[in-house]
Amino acid sequence: MFFAPAIRTARFVPRSYDRSLERVVNDAFSGARRSLNVEQDDTSWTLSLDVPGLSRDDLTIGIEGAVVRIESKAEAKRQFKAAYELPLDIDVSASDAKLENGVLTLKLGKQVPVSNVAQLTIN
């Protein structure tokens, strides 16, 4: 496989393209496939992924904007690390996580975008 350096700007190559390439390369070299199911409705996303052999105490879940990161702690029997970017920011107060029989289910609330439009008076 040959990788050639390329100059990218936001005008010509969107950020999502870079992340998509990262995901493909990471999946190709990691050798591990994760089972992930994603469902959505008007108010939330539901992510279900397999994490066999891990307990509640072994996992940490971090949410920053539209990205959710799931990692196992250093002292866990099995190491796990994943990050998923969603189209909208996540409402942490409307989100929860559940682990049953090796399946982690995240219900992530969609944060409604707030419009910052200001009205000007014409003189």
QUIHUKA-V514073 format. One line per field, one symbol per residue. ss: DSSP state (h for helix, s for strand, l for the rest). phi: phi as a letter, one per 40 degrees, with the letter a starting at -180 (. if undefined). burial: b if it has 9 or more other ideal C-beta (glycine too) atoms within 8 Angstrom, else e. A space follows every 50 residues. Layout:
ss->???
phi->???
burial->???
//
This chain:
ss->llllllllllllllhhhhhhhhhhhhhhhhlllllssssslllsssssss lllllhhhssssssllssssssllllllllsssssllllsssssssssss llsssssssslllllllllllll
phi->.bbbcbcbbcccbcdccccccdccccccccgbbbcbbbbabcbabbbbbc bcgbbdccbbbbbbgbbbbbbccccccbcaaabbbbcbcccccbbababb fgbcbbbbcccccccbcbcbccc
burial->eeeeeeeeeeeeeeeeebbeeeeeeeeeeeeeeeeeeeeeeeebbbbbbe beebeeebbebebeeebbbbbbbeebebebebeeebeeebbeeebebebe ebbbbbbbbbeeeeeeeeeeeee
//
